[in-house]
């Protein structure tokens, strides 16, 4: 008789997490991700408009602020805890930073 595969068990290990690490389900992380999504949609709409019609100098400050926040996002990403495929939460700062460098860092830097 065939047995159904069990989903991976989540391993909960009590360890001290640095106050600088942002957990995936924290309010701070959700708010930050929402802010980045709003800025991304702004950029998607604004950039073609700027290329096609030009904009006034007043929008230059908004554009600068958006660019600064995208740079801050790169820094923040070095502090975002993540969950592995087997359900383990990675909160060690060195592991978090290495994971980001091996993953999205290059894409974020080029963008």
Biopython code that builds the backbone (N, CA, C, O; Angstrom):
import numpy as np
from Bio.PDB.StructureBuilder import StructureBuilder

atoms = [
    (1, "UNK", "N", (0.842, -1.184, 0.000)),
    (1, "UNK", "CA", (0.000, 0.000, 0.000)),
    (1, "UNK", "C", (0.889, 1.251, 0.000)),
    (1, "UNK", "O", (1.869, 1.330, 0.741)),
    (2, "UNK", "N", (0.522, 2.242, -0.860)),
    (2, "UNK", "CA", (1.316, 3.469, -0.970)),
    (2, "UNK", "C", (1.029, 4.401, 0.203)),
    (2, "UNK", "O", (-0.112, 4.538, 0.646)),
    (3, "UNK", "N", (2.073, 5.026, 0.686)),
    (3, "UNK", "CA", (1.912, 5.999, 1.766)),
    (3, "UNK", "C", (2.039, 7.401, 1.193)),
    (3, "UNK", "O", (2.860, 7.665, 0.314)),
    (4, "UNK", "N", (1.215, 8.282, 1.708)),
    (4, "UNK", "CA", (1.261, 9.681, 1.285)),
    (4, "UNK", "C", (2.492, 10.342, 1.900)),
    (4, "UNK", "O", (2.849, 10.076, 3.048)),
    (5, "UNK", "N", (3.128, 11.202, 1.120)),
    (5, "UNK", "CA", (4.279, 11.940, 1.633)),
    (5, "UNK", "C", (3.807, 12.980, 2.642)),
    (5, "UNK", "O", (2.827, 13.690, 2.415)),
    (6, "UNK", "N", (4.515, 13.051, 3.744)),
    (6, "UNK", "CA", (4.170, 14.028, 4.770)),
    (6, "UNK", "C", (4.814, 15.365, 4.435)),
    (6, "UNK", "O", (5.933, 15.408, 3.926)),
    (7, "UNK", "N", (4.104, 16.460, 4.721)),
    (7, "UNK", "CA", (4.742, 17.778, 4.522)),
    (7, "UNK", "C", (5.899, 17.920, 5.492)),
    (7, "UNK", "O", (5.901, 17.309, 6.561)),
    (8, "UNK", "N", (6.881, 18.724, 5.121)),
    (8, "UNK", "CA", (8.031, 18.887, 6.033)),
    (8, "UNK", "C", (7.583, 19.477, 7.360)),
    (8, "UNK", "O", (6.743, 20.375, 7.419)),
    (9, "UNK", "N", (8.169, 18.944, 8.414)),
    (9, "UNK", "CA", (7.844, 19.458, 9.746)),
    (9, "UNK", "C", (8.628, 20.731, 9.991)),
    (9, "UNK", "O", (9.807, 20.832, 9.652)),
    (10, "UNK", "N", (7.961, 21.688, 10.577)),
    (10, "UNK", "CA", (8.639, 22.932, 10.917)),
    (10, "UNK", "C", (9.426, 22.708, 12.196)),
    (10, "UNK", "O", (8.913, 22.188, 13.187)),
    (11, "UNK", "N", (10.680, 23.112, 12.145)),
    (11, "UNK", "CA", (11.542, 22.949, 13.307)),
    (11, "UNK", "C", (11.598, 24.278, 14.053)),
    (11, "UNK", "O", (12.008, 25.301, 13.505)),
    (12, "UNK", "N", (11.186, 24.240, 15.287)),
    (12, "UNK", "CA", (11.232, 25.445, 16.100)),
    (12, "UNK", "C", (12.363, 25.314, 17.118)),
    (12, "UNK", "O", (12.322, 24.482, 18.024)),
    (13, "UNK", "N", (13.347, 26.143, 16.940)),
    (13, "UNK", "CA", (14.476, 26.154, 17.852)),
    (13, "UNK", "C", (14.521, 27.545, 18.459)),
    (13, "UNK", "O", (14.573, 28.555, 17.757)),
    (14, "UNK", "N", (14.501, 27.567, 19.788)),
    (14, "UNK", "CA", (14.570, 28.857, 20.458)),
    (14, "UNK", "C", (15.999, 29.361, 20.403)),
    (14, "UNK", "O", (16.900, 28.775, 21.002)),
    (15, "UNK", "N", (16.191, 30.426, 19.695)),
    (15, "UNK", "CA", (17.506, 31.036, 19.614)),
    (15, "UNK", "C", (17.324, 32.536, 19.686)),
    (15, "UNK", "O", (16.272, 33.067, 19.330)),
    (16, "UNK", "N", (18.327, 33.190, 20.136)),
    (16, "UNK", "CA", (18.246, 34.635, 20.237)),
    (16, "UNK", "C", (18.430, 35.245, 18.853)),
    (16, "UNK", "O", (19.427, 34.999, 18.175)),
    (17, "UNK", "N", (17.456, 36.037, 18.455)),
    (17, "UNK", "CA", (17.487, 36.676, 17.143)),
    (17, "UNK", "C", (17.914, 38.124, 17.331)),
    (17, "UNK", "O", (17.409, 38.830, 18.204)),
    (18, "UNK", "N", (18.839, 38.545, 16.508)),
    (18, "UNK", "CA", (19.311, 39.924, 16.572)),
    (18, "UNK", "C", (18.134, 40.883, 16.383)),
    (18, "UNK", "O", (17.248, 40.615, 15.572)),
    (19, "UNK", "N", (18.114, 41.985, 17.115)),
    (19, "UNK", "CA", (17.028, 42.959, 16.930)),
    (19, "UNK", "C", (17.062, 43.609, 15.544)),
    (19, "UNK", "O", (16.090, 44.248, 15.141)),
    (20, "UNK", "N", (18.155, 43.454, 14.822)),
    (20, "UNK", "CA", (18.278, 44.024, 13.483)),
    (20, "UNK", "C", (17.642, 43.139, 12.414)),
    (20, "UNK", "O", (17.380, 43.606, 11.305)),
    (21, "UNK", "N", (17.393, 41.882, 12.727)),
    (21, "UNK", "CA", (16.797, 40.958, 11.756)),
    (21, "UNK", "C", (15.285, 41.182, 11.713)),
    (21, "UNK", "O", (14.625, 41.262, 12.748)),
    (22, "UNK", "N", (14.759, 41.281, 10.505)),
    (22, "UNK", "CA", (13.319, 41.509, 10.305)),
    (22, "UNK", "C", (12.680, 40.191, 9.907)),
    (22, "UNK", "O", (13.049, 39.591, 8.897)),
    (23, "UNK", "N", (11.726, 39.747, 10.699)),
    (23, "UNK", "CA", (11.061, 38.463, 10.455)),
    (23, "UNK", "C", (10.048, 38.606, 9.312)),
    (23, "UNK", "O", (9.473, 39.677, 9.117)),
    (24, "UNK", "N", (9.832, 37.514, 8.555)),
    (24, "UNK", "CA", (8.969, 37.580, 7.367)),
    (24, "UNK", "C", (7.531, 38.030, 7.634)),
    (24, "UNK", "O", (6.939, 38.712, 6.796)),
    (25, "UNK", "N", (6.964, 37.666, 8.770)),
    (25, "UNK", "CA", (5.570, 38.014, 9.033)),
    (25, "UNK", "C", (5.410, 39.201, 9.972)),
    (25, "UNK", "O", (4.316, 39.450, 10.477)),
    (26, "UNK", "N", (6.485, 39.930, 10.206)),
    (26, "UNK", "CA", (6.391, 41.071, 11.115)),
    (26, "UNK", "C", (5.675, 42.239, 10.436)),
    (26, "UNK", "O", (5.645, 42.348, 9.210)),
    (27, "UNK", "N", (5.111, 43.092, 11.258)),
    (27, "UNK", "CA", (4.420, 44.282, 10.746)),
    (27, "UNK", "C", (5.381, 45.151, 9.947)),
    (27, "UNK", "O", (5.016, 45.699, 8.907)),
    (28, "UNK", "N", (6.611, 45.273, 10.437)),
    (28, "UNK", "CA", (7.624, 46.083, 9.753)),
    (28, "UNK", "C", (7.878, 45.556, 8.343)),
    (28, "UNK", "O", (7.948, 46.328, 7.387)),
    (29, "UNK", "N", (8.015, 44.246, 8.223)),
    (29, "UNK", "CA", (8.284, 43.637, 6.911)),
    (29, "UNK", "C", (7.103, 43.827, 5.966)),
    (29, "UNK", "O", (7.289, 44.166, 4.797)),
    (30, "UNK", "N", (5.902, 43.613, 6.462)),
    (30, "UNK", "CA", (4.708, 43.762, 5.631)),
    (30, "UNK", "C", (4.568, 45.210, 5.158)),
    (30, "UNK", "O", (4.268, 45.457, 3.990)),
    (31, "UNK", "N", (4.784, 46.162, 6.063)),
    (31, "UNK", "CA", (4.704, 47.577, 5.711)),
    (31, "UNK", "C", (5.786, 47.947, 4.688)),
    (31, "UNK", "O", (5.518, 48.680, 3.736)),
    (32, "UNK", "N", (6.999, 47.444, 4.886)),
    (32, "UNK", "CA", (8.094, 47.741, 3.959)),
    (32, "UNK", "C", (7.806, 47.158, 2.570)),
    (32, "UNK", "O", (7.989, 47.837, 1.559)),
    (33, "UNK", "N", (7.358, 45.904, 2.526)),
    (33, "UNK", "CA", (7.038, 45.276, 1.233)),
    (33, "UNK", "C", (5.925, 46.036, 0.515)),
    (33, "UNK", "O", (5.983, 46.226, -0.699)),
    (34, "UNK", "N", (4.915, 46.466, 1.263)),
    (34, "UNK", "CA", (3.818, 47.227, 0.668)),
    (34, "UNK", "C", (4.340, 48.545, 0.093)),
    (34, "UNK", "O", (3.954, 48.944, -1.006)),
    (35, "UNK", "N", (5.213, 49.215, 0.836)),
    (35, "UNK", "CA", (5.806, 50.472, 0.366)),
    (35, "UNK", "C", (6.581, 50.249, -0.927)),
    (35, "UNK", "O", (6.469, 51.046, -1.859)),
    (36, "UNK", "N", (7.358, 49.186, -0.993)),
    (36, "UNK", "CA", (8.145, 48.893, -2.197)),
    (36, "UNK", "C", (7.242, 48.583, -3.389)),
    (36, "UNK", "O", (7.556, 48.966, -4.516)),
    (37, "UNK", "N", (6.130, 47.897, -3.152)),
    (37, "UNK", "CA", (5.178, 47.598, -4.231)),
    (37, "UNK", "C", (4.564, 48.887, -4.764)),
    (37, "UNK", "O", (4.440, 49.059, -5.976)),
    (38, "UNK", "N", (4.178, 49.792, -3.868)),
    (38, "UNK", "CA", (3.612, 51.078, -4.284)),
    (38, "UNK", "C", (4.634, 51.863, -5.108)),
    (38, "UNK", "O", (4.291, 52.434, -6.144)),
    (39, "UNK", "N", (5.887, 51.892, -4.651)),
    (39, "UNK", "CA", (6.932, 52.609, -5.388)),
    (39, "UNK", "C", (7.205, 51.964, -6.743)),
    (39, "UNK", "O", (7.488, 52.660, -7.718)),
    (40, "UNK", "N", (7.122, 50.660, -6.804)),
    (40, "UNK", "CA", (7.325, 49.967, -8.076)),
    (40, "UNK", "C", (6.215, 50.327, -9.064)),
    (40, "UNK", "O", (6.495, 50.605, -10.230)),
    (41, "UNK", "N", (4.968, 50.327, -8.614)),
    (41, "UNK", "CA", (3.860, 50.720, -9.491)),
    (41, "UNK", "C", (3.979, 52.188, -9.912)),
    (41, "UNK", "O", (3.690, 52.536, -11.057)),
    (42, "UNK", "N", (4.403, 53.037, -8.988)),
    (42, "UNK", "CA", (4.622, 54.441, -9.324)),
    (42, "UNK", "C", (5.641, 54.548, -10.457)),
    (42, "UNK", "O", (5.435, 55.278, -11.426)),
    (43, "UNK", "N", (6.741, 53.811, -10.322)),
    (43, "UNK", "CA", (7.797, 53.840, -11.330)),
    (43, "UNK", "C", (7.298, 53.304, -12.667)),
    (43, "UNK", "O", (7.631, 53.853, -13.717)),
    (44, "UNK", "N", (6.510, 52.246, -12.637)),
    (44, "UNK", "CA", (5.973, 51.648, -13.865)),
    (44, "UNK", "C", (5.099, 52.652, -14.614)),
    (44, "UNK", "O", (5.118, 52.689, -15.844)),
    (45, "UNK", "N", (4.342, 53.456, -13.894)),
    (45, "UNK", "CA", (3.466, 54.446, -14.519)),
    (45, "UNK", "C", (4.232, 55.713, -14.880)),
    (45, "UNK", "O", (4.059, 56.258, -15.970)),
    (46, "UNK", "N", (5.073, 56.178, -13.970)),
    (46, "UNK", "CA", (5.742, 57.472, -14.124)),
    (46, "UNK", "C", (6.813, 57.466, -15.215)),
    (46, "UNK", "O", (6.889, 58.405, -16.007)),
    (47, "UNK", "N", (7.624, 56.440, -15.264)),
    (47, "UNK", "CA", (8.749, 56.431, -16.193)),
    (47, "UNK", "C", (8.326, 56.554, -17.660)),
    (47, "UNK", "O", (8.888, 57.383, -18.376)),
    (48, "UNK", "N", (7.369, 55.772, -18.130)),
    (48, "UNK", "CA", (6.941, 55.956, -19.527)),
    (48, "UNK", "C", (6.339, 57.346, -19.774)),
    (48, "UNK", "O", (6.532, 57.931, -20.840)),
    (49, "UNK", "N", (5.609, 57.866, -18.782)),
    (49, "UNK", "CA", (5.036, 59.204, -18.906)),
    (49, "UNK", "C", (6.137, 60.245, -19.034)),
    (49, "UNK", "O", (6.054, 61.150, -19.864)),
    (50, "UNK", "N", (7.175, 60.113, -18.204)),
    (50, "UNK", "CA", (8.300, 61.048, -18.233)),
    (50, "UNK", "C", (9.022, 60.979, -19.577)),
    (50, "UNK", "O", (9.365, 62.012, -20.153)),
    (51, "UNK", "N", (9.251, 59.778, -20.073)),
    (51, "UNK", "CA", (9.938, 59.615, -21.358)),
    (51, "UNK", "C", (9.107, 60.200, -22.498)),
    (51, "UNK", "O", (9.643, 60.852, -23.395)),
    (52, "UNK", "N", (7.808, 59.966, -22.457)),
    (52, "UNK", "CA", (6.939, 60.416, -23.542)),
    (52, "UNK", "C", (6.617, 61.895, -23.529)),
    (52, "UNK", "O", (6.561, 62.525, -24.585)),
    (53, "UNK", "N", (6.405, 62.460, -22.352)),
    (53, "UNK", "CA", (5.924, 63.837, -22.266)),
    (53, "UNK", "C", (6.852, 64.784, -21.512)),
    (53, "UNK", "O", (6.673, 66.001, -21.565)),
    (54, "UNK", "N", (7.829, 64.239, -20.819)),
    (54, "UNK", "CA", (8.678, 65.082, -19.987)),
    (54, "UNK", "C", (7.919, 65.483, -18.727)),
    (54, "UNK", "O", (6.695, 65.363, -18.668)),
    (55, "UNK", "N", (8.634, 65.951, -17.741)),
    (55, "UNK", "CA", (7.980, 66.371, -16.496)),
    (55, "UNK", "C", (8.638, 67.653, -15.998)),
    (55, "UNK", "O", (9.720, 68.035, -16.442)),
    (56, "UNK", "N", (7.966, 68.289, -15.085)),
    (56, "UNK", "CA", (8.511, 69.518, -14.518)),
    (56, "UNK", "C", (9.585, 69.183, -13.485)),
    (56, "UNK", "O", (9.701, 68.044, -13.032)),
    (57, "UNK", "N", (10.356, 70.187, -13.129)),
    (57, "UNK", "CA", (11.423, 69.988, -12.148)),
    (57, "UNK", "C", (10.872, 69.612, -10.771)),
    (57, "UNK", "O", (11.584, 69.022, -9.958)),
    (58, "UNK", "N", (9.624, 69.946, -10.513)),
    (58, "UNK", "CA", (9.019, 69.616, -9.218)),
    (58, "UNK", "C", (9.015, 68.107, -8.980)),
    (58, "UNK", "O", (9.123, 67.662, -7.837)),
    (59, "UNK", "N", (8.894, 67.328, -10.031)),
    (59, "UNK", "CA", (8.862, 65.871, -9.900)),
    (59, "UNK", "C", (10.248, 65.288, -9.663)),
    (59, "UNK", "O", (10.365, 64.127, -9.271)),
    (60, "UNK", "N", (11.303, 66.070, -9.892)),
    (60, "UNK", "CA", (12.667, 65.573, -9.683)),
    (60, "UNK", "C", (12.902, 65.175, -8.227)),
    (60, "UNK", "O", (13.597, 64.197, -7.953)),
    (61, "UNK", "N", (12.321, 65.933, -7.292)),
    (61, "UNK", "CA", (12.477, 65.595, -5.871)),
    (61, "UNK", "C", (11.767, 64.293, -5.528)),
    (61, "UNK", "O", (12.276, 63.496, -4.740)),
    (62, "UNK", "N", (10.604, 64.074, -6.112)),
    (62, "UNK", "CA", (9.876, 62.819, -5.886)),
    (62, "UNK", "C", (10.688, 61.661, -6.447)),
    (62, "UNK", "O", (10.838, 60.624, -5.801)),
    (63, "UNK", "N", (11.209, 61.846, -7.649)),
    (63, "UNK", "CA", (12.012, 60.800, -8.287)),
    (63, "UNK", "C", (13.265, 60.489, -7.455)),
    (63, "UNK", "O", (13.649, 59.326, -7.321)),
    (64, "UNK", "N", (13.896, 61.519, -6.902)),
    (64, "UNK", "CA", (15.064, 61.327, -6.044)),
    (64, "UNK", "C", (14.689, 60.536, -4.791)),
    (64, "UNK", "O", (15.418, 59.630, -4.388)),
    (65, "UNK", "N", (13.571, 60.869, -4.184)),
    (65, "UNK", "CA", (13.110, 60.161, -2.986)),
    (65, "UNK", "C", (12.846, 58.686, -3.293)),
    (65, "UNK", "O", (13.198, 57.815, -2.498)),
    (66, "UNK", "N", (12.234, 58.407, -4.431)),
    (66, "UNK", "CA", (11.967, 57.020, -4.835)),
    (66, "UNK", "C", (13.286, 56.274, -5.030)),
    (66, "UNK", "O", (13.432, 55.140, -4.573)),
    (67, "UNK", "N", (14.235, 56.900, -5.700)),
    (67, "UNK", "CA", (15.538, 56.264, -5.910)),
    (67, "UNK", "C", (16.238, 55.972, -4.588)),
    (67, "UNK", "O", (16.831, 54.907, -4.421)),
    (68, "UNK", "N", (16.171, 56.912, -3.650)),
    (68, "UNK", "CA", (16.793, 56.711, -2.341)),
    (68, "UNK", "C", (16.138, 55.543, -1.613)),
    (68, "UNK", "O", (16.827, 54.731, -0.996)),
    (69, "UNK", "N", (14.807, 55.454, -1.681)),
    (69, "UNK", "CA", (14.118, 54.343, -1.017)),
    (69, "UNK", "C", (14.470, 52.999, -1.651)),
    (69, "UNK", "O", (14.544, 51.994, -0.944)),
    (70, "UNK", "N", (14.688, 52.957, -2.954)),
    (70, "UNK", "CA", (15.110, 51.711, -3.581)),
    (70, "UNK", "C", (16.526, 51.326, -3.134)),
    (70, "UNK", "O", (16.830, 50.142, -2.990)),
    (71, "UNK", "N", (17.384, 52.314, -2.918)),
    (71, "UNK", "CA", (18.724, 52.035, -2.394)),
    (71, "UNK", "C", (18.633, 51.533, -0.947)),
    (71, "UNK", "O", (19.341, 50.604, -0.559)),
    (72, "UNK", "N", (17.764, 52.151, -0.165)),
    (72, "UNK", "CA", (17.549, 51.711, 1.219)),
    (72, "UNK", "C", (17.023, 50.273, 1.229)),
    (72, "UNK", "O", (17.366, 49.491, 2.116)),
    (73, "UNK", "N", (16.191, 49.927, 0.242)),
    (73, "UNK", "CA", (15.664, 48.562, 0.154)),
    (73, "UNK", "C", (16.788, 47.540, -0.011)),
    (73, "UNK", "O", (16.714, 46.444, 0.544)),
    (74, "UNK", "N", (17.820, 47.889, -0.763)),
    (74, "UNK", "CA", (18.960, 46.982, -0.911)),
    (74, "UNK", "C", (19.604, 46.746, 0.454)),
    (74, "UNK", "O", (19.934, 45.611, 0.798)),
    (75, "UNK", "N", (19.781, 47.805, 1.221)),
    (75, "UNK", "CA", (20.379, 47.671, 2.554)),
    (75, "UNK", "C", (19.467, 46.845, 3.464)),
    (75, "UNK", "O", (19.937, 45.951, 4.168)),
    (76, "UNK", "N", (18.172, 47.140, 3.452)),
    (76, "UNK", "CA", (17.213, 46.428, 4.296)),
    (76, "UNK", "C", (17.205, 44.935, 3.965)),
    (76, "UNK", "O", (17.045, 44.104, 4.858)),
    (77, "UNK", "N", (17.372, 44.599, 2.707)),
    (77, "UNK", "CA", (17.327, 43.196, 2.287)),
    (77, "UNK", "C", (18.412, 42.348, 2.938)),
    (77, "UNK", "O", (18.266, 41.129, 3.028)),
    (78, "UNK", "N", (19.477, 42.959, 3.386)),
    (78, "UNK", "CA", (20.528, 42.224, 4.094)),
    (78, "UNK", "C", (20.089, 41.813, 5.503)),
    (78, "UNK", "O", (20.815, 41.095, 6.190)),
    (79, "UNK", "N", (18.913, 42.261, 5.934)),
    (79, "UNK", "CA", (18.443, 41.995, 7.292)),
    (79, "UNK", "C", (17.101, 41.266, 7.317)),
    (79, "UNK", "O", (16.443, 41.225, 8.356)),
    (80, "UNK", "N", (16.691, 40.695, 6.193)),
    (80, "UNK", "CA", (15.393, 40.023, 6.115)),
    (80, "UNK", "C", (15.552, 38.515, 6.304)),
    (80, "UNK", "O", (16.104, 37.823, 5.449)),
    (81, "UNK", "N", (15.061, 38.022, 7.436)),
    (81, "UNK", "CA", (15.094, 36.583, 7.685)),
    (81, "UNK", "C", (14.288, 35.883, 6.596)),
    (81, "UNK", "O", (13.410, 36.482, 5.974)),
    (82, "UNK", "N", (14.600, 34.605, 6.374)),
    (82, "UNK", "CA", (13.875, 33.846, 5.357)),
    (82, "UNK", "C", (13.666, 32.415, 5.821)),
    (82, "UNK", "O", (14.313, 31.942, 6.756)),
    (83, "UNK", "N", (12.744, 31.735, 5.143)),
    (83, "UNK", "CA", (12.418, 30.356, 5.471)),
    (83, "UNK", "C", (12.929, 29.454, 4.356)),
    (83, "UNK", "O", (12.726, 29.738, 3.176)),
    (84, "UNK", "N", (13.594, 28.364, 4.736)),
    (84, "UNK", "CA", (14.105, 27.420, 3.757)),
    (84, "UNK", "C", (12.964, 26.526, 3.260)),
    (84, "UNK", "O", (11.863, 26.550, 3.810)),
    (85, "UNK", "N", (13.237, 25.748, 2.229)),
    (85, "UNK", "CA", (12.215, 24.859, 1.668)),
    (85, "UNK", "C", (11.750, 23.814, 2.676)),
    (85, "UNK", "O", (10.614, 23.347, 2.607)),
    (86, "UNK", "N", (12.628, 23.446, 3.614)),
    (86, "UNK", "CA", (12.223, 22.453, 4.611)),
    (86, "UNK", "C", (11.587, 23.084, 5.850)),
    (86, "UNK", "O", (11.371, 22.403, 6.852)),
    (87, "UNK", "N", (11.287, 24.385, 5.785)),
    (87, "UNK", "CA", (10.544, 25.043, 6.852)),
    (87, "UNK", "C", (11.382, 25.655, 7.956)),
    (87, "UNK", "O", (10.835, 26.113, 8.959)),
    (88, "UNK", "N", (12.692, 25.674, 7.797)),
    (88, "UNK", "CA", (13.560, 26.242, 8.829)),
    (88, "UNK", "C", (13.690, 27.747, 8.624)),
    (88, "UNK", "O", (13.958, 28.211, 7.516)),
    (89, "UNK", "N", (13.496, 28.507, 9.704)),
    (89, "UNK", "CA", (13.622, 29.961, 9.658)),
    (89, "UNK", "C", (15.085, 30.326, 9.865)),
    (89, "UNK", "O", (15.686, 29.964, 10.876)),
    (90, "UNK", "N", (15.653, 31.043, 8.903)),
    (90, "UNK", "CA", (17.053, 31.454, 8.980)),
    (90, "UNK", "C", (17.101, 32.896, 9.474)),
    (90, "UNK", "O", (16.607, 33.813, 8.818)),
    (91, "UNK", "N", (17.709, 33.074, 10.645)),
    (91, "UNK", "CA", (17.789, 34.404, 11.254)),
    (91, "UNK", "C", (19.227, 34.832, 11.522)),
    (91, "UNK", "O", (19.459, 35.959, 11.960)),
    (92, "UNK", "N", (20.182, 33.966, 11.271)),
    (92, "UNK", "CA", (21.588, 34.306, 11.443)),
    (92, "UNK", "C", (21.970, 35.354, 10.405)),
    (92, "UNK", "O", (21.791, 35.142, 9.206)),
    (93, "UNK", "N", (22.500, 36.489, 10.872)),
    (93, "UNK", "CA", (22.758, 37.612, 9.966)),
    (93, "UNK", "C", (23.692, 37.236, 8.822)),
    (93, "UNK", "O", (23.457, 37.633, 7.681)),
    (94, "UNK", "N", (24.731, 36.490, 9.105)),
    (94, "UNK", "CA", (25.680, 36.102, 8.053)),
    (94, "UNK", "C", (24.987, 35.256, 6.990)),
    (94, "UNK", "O", (25.191, 35.475, 5.795)),
    (95, "UNK", "N", (24.172, 34.296, 7.412)),
    (95, "UNK", "CA", (23.452, 33.436, 6.464)),
    (95, "UNK", "C", (22.438, 34.230, 5.653)),
    (95, "UNK", "O", (22.275, 33.996, 4.455)),
    (96, "UNK", "N", (21.758, 35.166, 6.302)),
    (96, "UNK", "CA", (20.775, 36.011, 5.623)),
    (96, "UNK", "C", (21.468, 36.849, 4.550)),
    (96, "UNK", "O", (20.991, 36.937, 3.418)),
    (97, "UNK", "N", (22.589, 37.458, 4.911)),
    (97, "UNK", "CA", (23.332, 38.301, 3.966)),
    (97, "UNK", "C", (23.870, 37.476, 2.798)),
    (97, "UNK", "O", (23.781, 37.906, 1.648)),
    (98, "UNK", "N", (24.427, 36.299, 3.079)),
    (98, "UNK", "CA", (24.947, 35.438, 2.014)),
    (98, "UNK", "C", (23.832, 35.017, 1.065)),
    (98, "UNK", "O", (24.024, 34.987, -0.150)),
    (99, "UNK", "N", (22.667, 34.692, 1.621)),
    (99, "UNK", "CA", (21.533, 34.288, 0.795)),
    (99, "UNK", "C", (21.108, 35.416, -0.141)),
    (99, "UNK", "O", (20.822, 35.176, -1.314)),
    (100, "UNK", "N", (21.067, 36.634, 0.369)),
    (100, "UNK", "CA", (20.688, 37.784, -0.461)),
    (100, "UNK", "C", (21.741, 38.040, -1.537)),
    (100, "UNK", "O", (21.399, 38.309, -2.689)),
    (101, "UNK", "N", (23.013, 37.958, -1.167)),
    (101, "UNK", "CA", (24.079, 38.182, -2.146)),
    (101, "UNK", "C", (24.050, 37.152, -3.274)),
    (101, "UNK", "O", (24.341, 37.475, -4.425)),
    (102, "UNK", "N", (23.694, 35.906, -2.934)),
    (102, "UNK", "CA", (23.637, 34.838, -3.939)),
    (102, "UNK", "C", (22.339, 34.882, -4.744)),
    (102, "UNK", "O", (22.235, 34.243, -5.791)),
    (103, "UNK", "N", (21.357, 35.631, -4.261)),
    (103, "UNK", "CA", (20.048, 35.654, -4.906)),
    (103, "UNK", "C", (19.749, 36.950, -5.629)),
    (103, "UNK", "O", (20.224, 37.177, -6.741)),
    (104, "UNK", "N", (18.958, 37.801, -4.990)),
    (104, "UNK", "CA", (18.410, 38.992, -5.635)),
    (104, "UNK", "C", (19.324, 40.209, -5.651)),
    (104, "UNK", "O", (18.990, 41.206, -6.290)),
    (105, "UNK", "N", (20.455, 40.163, -4.976)),
    (105, "UNK", "CA", (21.306, 41.348, -4.867)),
    (105, "UNK", "C", (21.688, 41.931, -6.225)),
    (105, "UNK", "O", (21.552, 43.135, -6.446)),
    (106, "UNK", "N", (22.159, 41.090, -7.126)),
    (106, "UNK", "CA", (22.591, 41.573, -8.441)),
    (106, "UNK", "C", (21.426, 42.211, -9.196)),
    (106, "UNK", "O", (21.589, 43.264, -9.813)),
    (107, "UNK", "N", (20.269, 41.587, -9.151)),
    (107, "UNK", "CA", (19.082, 42.129, -9.831)),
    (107, "UNK", "C", (18.717, 43.487, -9.236)),
    (107, "UNK", "O", (18.468, 44.443, -9.971)),
    (108, "UNK", "N", (18.685, 43.571, -7.909)),
    (108, "UNK", "CA", (18.356, 44.838, -7.245)),
    (108, "UNK", "C", (19.370, 45.916, -7.555)),
    (108, "UNK", "O", (19.000, 47.073, -7.752)),
    (109, "UNK", "N", (20.634, 45.562, -7.602)),
    (109, "UNK", "CA", (21.686, 46.537, -7.868)),
    (109, "UNK", "C", (21.594, 47.086, -9.282)),
    (109, "UNK", "O", (21.757, 48.287, -9.499)),
    (110, "UNK", "N", (21.334, 46.209, -10.242)),
    (110, "UNK", "CA", (21.216, 46.650, -11.643)),
    (110, "UNK", "C", (19.965, 47.499, -11.845)),
    (110, "UNK", "O", (19.981, 48.475, -12.595)),
    (111, "UNK", "N", (18.888, 47.122, -11.175)),
    (111, "UNK", "CA", (17.620, 47.847, -11.336)),
    (111, "UNK", "C", (17.742, 49.218, -10.743)),
    (111, "UNK", "O", (16.784, 49.991, -10.773)),
]
sb = StructureBuilder()
sb.init_structure("model")
sb.init_model(0)
sb.init_chain("A")
sb.init_seg("    ")
for serial, (resi, resn, name, xyz) in enumerate(atoms, 1):
    if name == "N":
        sb.init_residue(resn, " ", resi, " ")
    sb.init_atom(name, np.array(xyz, "f"), 0.0, 1.0, " ", f" {name:<3s}", serial, name[0])
structure = sb.get_structure()
